[in-house]
Amino acid sequence: MVPSRCRAPVRFLLSAEISSIYKKNERTRKVHNLVFIPTMDAARRIQAPLSRIGNIQSDGRPILGLDAKELLKIVKENSDEAVLVPAHAWTPHFSVLGAKSGFDSLAECFEELTAHIPAIETGLSSDPPMNWRLSVLNEVRLISNSDAHSPIKLMREANLFDTDLTYHAIMTSITEPASHGFLGTLEFYPEEGKYHYDGHRACSMRLAPEETRNNGGRCPKCNRKVTVGVMHRVEELADLPAGSCSPAGRPYQSTIPLMEIIAEVMQAGVNTKKVMGAYLDLLSRLGNEYHVLLEAELDSIRQTSSDLLAEAISRVRSGRVEIQPGYDGEFGTIRVFSKEERQQITGQLDLF
């Protein structure tokens, strides 16, 4: 049940994620792309040639043996208004710039059609400052979409627009450099993403890029190759120093899903009924999740729940969190309080 204070008209864009697995320049490539489509007629026109290449109905993210450049060509030939965006562009597997099967640039992948790529998804394991270290990415928008693996994970990341709520207006704000309709993004802390650091999950080894280089790219425990994460990959391709800012960059804010914050405050599992009950109660009293995370007065949060939750959200807003980075498919772990800090703030006060 969606709390009444969180209800609003539901709007959506026609879109799909497509997995391309193919051979190019003597390497197997695995690239995921998003396609945004203006109308159902345009969708049907694009579906027709794709259905002759592979089964596009068997999976929510169909797998095609189709070069990503050829996919872009098919999309644009059948709808000039359709937009293709490389998905989670940095993750090691299945991305255009990934360490395992991607390319070293958008141009290497899309060749003469690169000008038709207006944006890339940063993905959970990178944020705008990491992408600003590549001068070639100054020409594209950095967008952040949230996948739909489960309803509770919708809106983990989001784009902010000041446009009419139409396909044309939203896509124009992304595709036209002079447009001011795209305001920026709401982001995961990239360290929380599953592939921020390098590592080997089977050995529970989390490695910073420098450690990986010092170990010759191998796990210190078993000597197998580690999965090279997003931070390492960005450093490999960057031509600008850390701290660089794109002249076309848009503001961003990093945050943590509200249920994760509540789970830490309550010292309970994020998927427990206890945490879900507290989460829904908070939304019913204060409004939607992003309002609570970013806008609600701390006094209102304190009065609705507890001093501890108000302090936790204050710290998340200002970036005062400790994160053990994610690696090799494991999400990072975030801590807002130490045990001593928890006791100082609340004493024996219990939440909810």
Secondary structure, DSSP 4 states (H G I P E B T S, - for coil): ---GGG-------EEEEEEEEEEETTEEEEEEEEEEES-HHHHHHHHHHHHTTS-SSSSSS-EE---HHHHHHHHHHH-TT-EEEESSTTSSSSSTT-TTT--SSHHHHHGGGGGG--EEE--TT--HHHHTT-GGGGGSEEE-----SSGGGTTSSEEEE-S-SSHHHHHHHHH-TT---EEEEEEE-GGGSTTSBEEEGGGTEEE-HHHHHHTTTB-TTT-PBPBP-HHHHHHHH--S-TT---TT---EEEE--HHHHHHHHHTS-TTSHHHHHHHHHHHHHH-SHHIIIIIS-HHHHHHHT-HHHHHHHHHHHHT--EEE--BTTBPPEEES--HHHHHHHHTTPPP-
